[in-house]
């Protein structure tokens, strides 16, 4: 089995973020999509848990490092978090 590259994992994580937030992955082609679209706190928590597990398994990194990597990844490419249960554009 071919080892997944960091770039492939990043795209996989972004697609999973869109899936969990209920958005089409085509939004990733938009400039500054992360300012236009949002996800709920619950969706964000699900994505964070998924990221920790997949990063550890796929990239073979420790839990501590996967937590740190998620924080940077979310800061750079994550969607805004809403405080209510609405999803979509604001």
N, C-alpha and C positions, 0 to 999 in steps of 0.2 A: 504494500500500500504506500502511495506517495505521501510524504509529509506535507501538510498544508503550510503555506508560507504565511508570514505575518500579514501581508497585504490581502491574501485570500481570506484570512480570518477577519480582518477589518471589514471587508465587504459583507461577509456572512453576518457579522454583528450588526452592521447597519441595516441589512435586510430584515433581521430578526426584530430590531427596534421598530421598523415600519410595520411589520406584521403584528406585533403586540399592540402598537398604538392604533391600528386600524387604518393605516395609510398605505397607499400604493407605493412600491419602491421607486417609482418614477419621480417622486418628489425629490429624491437625492440628486437629480440632474439640475434642479433649480438652484440658482445662486442664493445663498443664505437661507436655505430651507429651514435651518435650525431656529431662525427667528420668526418664520411664518407659521410653523406647525408645532403642535404640542401633544403631550401625553399626560395621563393622570398619574398621580403618585403611585397608585397600585400597579399600573402598567410599567412604570419606571422600576419599581421594586422587582417585578417579574423579570424584567430585562437584566437588571443587575445580578440577580441570582443565576440566570442563564449564562451571563458573561463570565462570572466567577467559575462556574463549572466547566464551561467550554474552553476558556482560556487555559485553565489548569490541564485539561485533558489534551487539547489540541496543540498548544504551544509548550506544554510540559514545563509549566512554571508553578511555583509555590502559591498557596492561597494568599499569603501576604503580598506577593508581587502581583497577583491577579487583581487584588483589591486596589492597589496603587495604579495599575494600568487602567482599570475601569474609570477611576476618578479622572485621569488625564483624558481618556477617550471620550467620556461623557462631557467633559468641559469643552473639548474641541469640536465634537460632532453630534452630541446628543440633542434631542428635542427639548423645548421648554417644558416645564412641569406645571400643570394647572393644579389649583387647590380644590377644584370641584370635579365632578364626574363627567363634565362635557369633554368631548374630544373633537379634534379638527382644527380648522383655522380660527384664529382669533381676529 
